[in-house]
Amino acid sequence: MAKSRDEMLTIPEVIAEIGAPRATFYRWRQLRKGPKAIKLPNGSVRIRRSELDRWIETLEEAA
């Protein structure tokens, strides 16, 4: 069953999925080389599932 809304992932969920160290992921974000993120009004950060998938595809194309 497909989800009607794009799943919002936390940074720990993204890090666990891609297998990158936390510091590396934050460095990618600082350098704007990571997936686009959304900062919510409460200060937490989320990454849409579709954005993470798109970002991974661009890495595959560049390899």
C-alpha positions, -999 to +999 in steps of 0.1 A: +000+000+000+015+033-011+015+062+013-005+092+002+019+116+019+056+119+016+072+103+048+092+128+069+124+112+083+144+123+113+181+128+109+189+097+130+166+077+107+184+090+076+219+083+091+209+048+100+196+042+065+226+055+046+252+042+071+271+074+074+286+087+106+266+115+122+295+140+120+299+132+082+262+138+076+263+171+094+294+182+074+275+173+042+246+195+054+270+224+062+286+221+028+251+218+012+260+184-003+234+164+016+197+160+009+175+190+013+160+193+048+130+210+063+133+229+096+101+228+115+088+256+138+099+236+169+135+235+156+136+199+146+148+189+112+131+165+088+140+151+054+113+139+030+116+103+018+113+115-018+142+139-013+164+113+003+157+089-026+164+117-052+197+126-035+208+089-035+200+086-072+222+117-079+250+099-061+245+068-081+246+088-114+278+106-103+296+073-095 
